[in-house]
Every structure is written in structure tokens, then in C-alpha cells.
Amino acid sequence: MVEDPKWELAILATVQGFYEKLLQQAVGGEVPVPAGLEAISLQESGQDVLGTLSQMHRWLRLLDLAITPAMLRRAFIPETDPEIAEAMLRYFTRRKELTDINRDKTDIVVTFLYRHPRVPGQWETRGFGLDGDLPLSPFEIALIEILSDGEIPPLPDEHMQLLRQFTALSSEAEHMRDLNGLLESGIIPRVRDLKRAFEESFYHPVVLAAIAPYNAGFGRKFSELFLVAAGDIKRFAEDLQEQGGSILGTVDGVDVTVEHVAAFQESELLRSDYGGALEKFRRVSQLKKTLEQNPPVRRKPRLVPPAPPKPAAVRAPARPALDVNALCAAVTPQQISNEEGKLLRIEESIRVFVRVADPKFRQIVPMRFFNLALTAGEAEAYCADYLEEKSVRSGAARVILRTVAVVARMTTELEELKRTEHSSTLWKLHADSLIVLIEIGRTVAENAKRVVALAEQHGNNTEAENIRTSLRKLSECTEVVFTTLTGSAEKKTAGMGAD
């Protein structure tokens, strides 16, 4: 329960009003409301809030039995007020019921919020951060804000590992080319089992932030393949009807007629919940497969034939080897200045993450393509509140911040380079960034060695060793960059060694 019972009562009153509206539509009239829970009674200032809350919880448990996931799916349309969806989400996440029905309802609500942000494009908008991304996705941040009036415990490690499966499942679904293949792949039951495996963590903002985009992507793909299959079946039915036939085929021993297909409402079926409609989807898929194997109309079949295999894509020639030393010598002050701005933003973003993260996890900073591992000394430097001092320890901390930022930027640009190396132009942009980063890294290393010497003079051996450790990481990363850009492991004249 939240600290303010009036706030919880306001949330539950919103849920109650929405539920009652759905039931009124279902029964075609008013729904009797227990005394004291009428809208006008809930607005009275002298009410017994705790007593009303207890009564409201019992009433909502009863309403929950009457409201099905399919009813919610039909009710949440683009015009639905997001305030209602947010109140529903708070209600479900506080109950944390480990039932398929409650999970399905939560699924529907959180996916609605993802599909219909208050501001168009809100979840795609990125602020500055680690290599261009925030440590948390905008949607996850929004969920944390919505659910922040309740306690949000850390997500168990085993459940963090389970989250990674959504990426693979999403990719698998996206590569499906027909409805039958999608249904026979078993993705739907596998995802349901995965959601059950989270147990109470299913209602955690981190988990919901991963589930909603998966649901949206899968739903889009499922609808696309289902509508193609349904359209093909209807075209078969039209052809058969033109020639006086009536029976399209047999599925599970039952004849499927032209009349059956004519009464088929794709949009209604898609708006029902997958659990209840799965058997109908399977029958549609089986009918399409049967018709493709034994078409009842042979004079003018109109099913689109399978597309001929596409010729292998002609890949652009691999990027050429570069003269890194010569290119570094040509780096301009403007290029350095542009990259310095990016490094400052990365430093600030890592600081934000490390300072607010659970101490057990703050040494692993999530980046767009990888996890940035920090040493204990680096994490401590990013938490330092003495960076503005004129002291040896502040100088050491600033050196470590910049060294880590350069490593992060190099690693990101290397990944971008690998992804674009067969593009005739894009790879060059990332190669140029890496050249500038090598030059900045050289300057950072030279400055770091001076600070190491100063720290040792003052007896700050721990700070000196922390800097050496970070410099070794920079040296290793720089060597990888050289190898990637030149094809050899030679190092720039002014190396990045930590000695």
C-alpha cells in the first residue's frame, strides 16, 4: 500500500469507474455499486478512507472476475485516456497476482502505454548519454515514474538473465514468413512460460519495459501474417464461389465452406486475446496450408506464388587498410573539439548511472552495444564529489574519468565500424572518429603519466595504481583499434603504455 491512502483510493476509484463502464457496455445497462462506493460518495471529504479502501478492494476483486483480458483488449483503443491505463498498471502491479489472467491484463495495459505515448515518438527520443543512449530506456524511466509511489526492489540476477531471451525471441518472430510457421515455432507458449518464470518480478518496471516492446513487435508481425493468410483464403473462396463450389477444404475433419469464410471477421479475432483465439488462429493457418497443397480452383488460382529466390546481395568491397599514423597527424583542432564534447557527455552520463545504481551493480554500465566494466577505482572516481578541488586526488580522478570515457567511445565506434564496414561511405565516418580518439587517447596517456608521477611523489600510491590500471585498458583498446584499421598490430609512436 502507498503511504497516502487517499492517493491509493483515487487510483482504485479510476479503476472502478473504468471497470463499471466496461460492464455497463457488456450487460446493456447500469451496474449496481455497493453503498459508499458511488462516485458522489467517494468525493465526500469526511469519509472513512481506510474503511472505504477495504471495501473498494473487495469490490474490485469481484469486478476482476467479470472483466476478461479480451474485454480490456477491445477497450484500450488509441483514444483511451493514458491516465486510466496508468491507474490500471498501478493496480495490477500492486496486486502481483501470479495468474495468467492477471499477467495478460497487465500485458495489455503496459503494451498500450508503449504503443500510445503521451508525446508521439517519446520512446524513441534520446537524451545525451552513454555513447548516445541513456543508461535506461525512456520507456523504462516512464514506468519507474508511474510506479514510484510503491517500493521497487532490485531485480534478482536470475531474472535479469531471463530478460535477454526476449531479444532472441523477437528476432525469431520477425524472421517468420507465414502464419503457419509462426504458430508451429512454439514462440507463443515459450513466451508465456518465460513470463511465468519471472513470478512476482513480472510486475517489475525493468521486466515490463522489456515485455511491452516485445509484445508490440510480435503483435505487429502476427497481425501482418494473419491478415495475409486470411486474405488468401478469402480469394480462394471468391474463386470457388464464382464456379459454383461451396466447400473449400477440411480442417480437423470439418468441412470449411464459403459461408464460413464470408462470416470471418479478421479484425474481431485480432482484438481478442491470443489465449482464447489461438485455436481459431491455428485453424485458419491449417486451412491456408491445405488450400495451397490442394487448391479447389485450378483454372485461375490467384494466390501469389512464392517469390523467386533473391540473388545474393552484392556486398561493397571491404574497407581498405588505413595509414593511421598519417591520419592522426592530420587531425584538426575542430575534430578534437567535437569529440571532446561527446566525451564530456559520456563522463556525465556514467557519473549519473554509477551514483544512482545499486552498489552491487554500479561497476557494470549498460551501453548500446555492450556493457562497460569499471574497476573499483574507476567506479570510486565516478562517485567522487571532490573533482573541483586543486589536489592530487582530484587530478587523479579526472584522469580516470577521461580515460574511461575514451575507452567507451572507442569501443562504441569499433562496433559501429564493424556494422557498416561493407557500406561504401558509412564506415569512413566511424573510422574518422576512431582516428580522432586515438589522438585524444595519446594526449590523455601523456597527461596521466604526469599525474602518476605526481601522485607517487605525494605518497598516493593507490591513486597512481588506479590510473595505471585504467591506462592499461586504454592501451589494449587502442591496440585493437590499430589492428582493426590497419590490419596489423603496430602501435602509434607515442604509445599508450601504463609504465
Residue pairs with C-beta under 8 A, 6 or more apart in sequence:
1 8
1 94
2 8
2 149
2 150
3 149
5 49
5 50
5 53
6 49
7 149
8 53
9 42
9 49
9 52
9 53
9 56
11 87
11 90
11 91
12 53
12 56
12 57
12 60
12 91
13 39
13 42
13 56
14 83
14 84
14 87
14 88
15 60
15 87
15 88
15 91
16 37
16 56
16 59
16 60
16 63
17 39
18 75
18 84
18 87
18 88
19 60
19 63
19 64
19 66
19 67
20 31
20 33
20 63
22 67
22 71
22 72
22 75
23 31
23 63
23 66
23 67
24 30
24 31
26 66
26 71
33 59
34 55
34 59
35 41
36 47
36 52
36 55
37 52
37 55
37 56
37 59
41 47
42 52
60 91
64 102
67 105
68 101
68 273
69 101
69 104
69 105
69 107
69 108
69 273
69 275
70 271
70 272
70 273
70 276
72 105
72 108
72 109
73 108
73 271
73 272
73 273
74 271
74 272
76 85
76 108
76 109
76 112
78 116
80 112
80 116
82 113
82 116
82 118
85 109
85 112
85 113
86 113
86 146
88 105
88 109
89 106
89 109
89 110
89 113
89 143
89 146
89 147
89 208
90 146
90 147
90 149
90 150
92 102
92 105
92 106
92 109
92 203
93 106
93 147
93 150
93 203
93 208
94 150
95 102
96 200
96 202
96 203
98 196
98 199
98 200
100 192
100 196
100 275
103 195
103 196
103 202
104 273
104 275
106 202
106 203
106 208
107 195
107 211
107 215
108 273
110 143
110 208
110 211
110 212
110 215
111 211
111 212
111 215
111 216
111 219
113 142
113 143
113 212
114 123
114 139
114 212
114 213
114 215
114 216
115 216
117 123
117 142
119 125
122 138
122 142
123 137
123 138
123 139
123 142
124 138
125 138
126 132
126 133
126 134
126 138
127 134
128 345
128 348
128 349
129 135
129 345
129 346
129 349
130 346
130 349
130 350
130 353
130 365
130 366
130 367
130 368
130 372
130 408
131 346
131 367
131 368
131 369
131 408
131 409
131 412
132 368
132 412
133 367
133 368
134 141
134 349
135 349
135 352
135 353
135 365
135 366
136 144
137 209
139 209
139 212
139 213
140 205
140 206
140 209
143 205
143 208
143 209
144 152
144 205
147 205
152 204
152 205
153 204
154 358
154 360
154 361
155 201
155 204
155 206
155 207
156 201
159 198
159 201
159 204
159 207
160 206
162 194
162 197
162 198
163 206
163 207
163 210
165 194
166 194
166 210
166 211
166 214
169 187
169 190
169 191
169 194
169 214
170 214
170 217
170 218
172 185
172 187
173 182
173 185
173 187
173 217
173 218
173 221
173 222
174 217
174 221
176 182
176 185
176 221
176 225
177 225
178 225
178 228
178 229
178 288
179 225
179 226
179 228
179 229
179 281
179 284
179 285
179 288
180 229
180 285
180 286
180 288
180 289
182 221
182 222
182 225
183 281
183 282
183 285
187 218
188 274
188 278
191 214
191 218
195 202
195 211
196 202
198 204
198 207
201 207
202 208
202 211
222 274
223 270
226 266
226 269
226 270
226 281
226 284
227 266
229 284
229 285
229 288
230 264
230 266
230 284
232 288
232 291
232 303
232 304
233 248
233 261
233 264
233 284
233 287
233 288
233 291
234 261
234 264
235 302
235 303
236 248
236 291
236 295
236 296
236 297
236 301
236 302
236 303
237 248
237 258
237 261
237 262
239 297
239 300
239 301
239 302
240 246
240 248
240 258
240 296
240 297
241 258
243 297
243 299
245 258
245 296
245 297
246 257
246 258
246 259
247 255
247 256
247 257
247 258
247 296
248 256
248 257
248 258
248 260
248 261
248 287
248 291
248 296
249 255
249 256
249 287
249 290
249 291
249 294
249 296
250 256
250 290
251 283
251 286
251 287
251 290
252 283
252 286
256 287
264 284
269 277
269 280
269 281
274 281
291 303
292 303
295 301
295 303
315 422
316 422
316 423
316 424
318 421
318 422
319 421
319 427
319 428
319 431
321 485
321 486
321 487
322 431
322 435
322 485
322 486
323 486
324 435
324 438
324 482
324 485
324 486
324 492
325 492
325 493
327 435
328 435
328 438
328 439
328 442
328 492
331 435
331 436
331 439
335 432
335 436
336 436
336 439
336 440
338 436
339 409
339 433
339 436
339 437
339 440
340 440
342 409
343 402
343 405
343 406
343 409
343 440
344 405
346 405
346 408
346 409
347 401
347 402
347 404
347 405
350 365
350 372
350 382
350 401
350 404
350 405
350 408
351 382
351 383
351 401
353 362
353 365
353 366
354 362
354 365
354 374
354 379
354 382
354 383
355 382
355 383
362 374
362 379
363 373
363 374
363 375
363 376
363 378
363 379
364 371
364 372
364 373
364 374
365 371
365 372
365 373
365 374
366 372
367 408
367 411
367 412
368 412
369 411
369 412
369 415
369 416
370 411
370 412
370 415
372 404
372 407
372 408
372 411
374 382
374 404
375 466
375 469
375 470
377 400
377 462
377 465
377 466
377 469
377 470
378 400
378 404
378 466
378 469
378 470
380 466
381 396
381 397
381 400
381 401
381 404
381 466
382 401
382 404
384 393
384 394
384 397
386 393
386 394
386 397
387 394
387 397
387 398
387 401
388 394
392 451
392 454
392 455
392 458
392 460
392 463
393 460
393 463
395 451
395 454
395 455
396 451
396 455
396 460
396 463
396 464
396 466
396 467
397 463
399 444
399 447
399 448
399 451
399 467
399 470
400 466
400 467
400 470
402 444
403 444
403 448
403 467
403 470
403 471
403 473
403 474
404 470
406 437
406 440
406 441
406 444
406 474
406 477
407 470
407 473
407 474
407 477
409 433
409 437
410 434
410 437
410 441
410 477
410 478
410 480
410 481
411 477
413 430
413 433
413 434
413 437
414 430
414 434
414 480
414 481
414 484
416 430
417 427
417 430
417 431
417 434
417 484
420 426
420 427
420 429
420 430
421 427
431 485
434 481
434 484
434 485
435 485
437 481
438 478
438 481
438 482
438 492
441 474
441 478
441 496
442 492
442 494
442 496
444 474
445 471
445 474
445 475
445 494
445 495
445 496
445 497
446 494
448 467
448 470
448 471
449 471
451 467
452 464
452 467
452 468
455 461
455 463
455 464
455 467
456 464
467 498
468 498
468 499
469 498
471 496
471 497
471 498
472 498
474 496
475 495
475 496
475 497
475 498
478 491
478 492
478 496
479 489
479 491
479 496
482 488
482 489
482 490
482 491
482 492
483 489
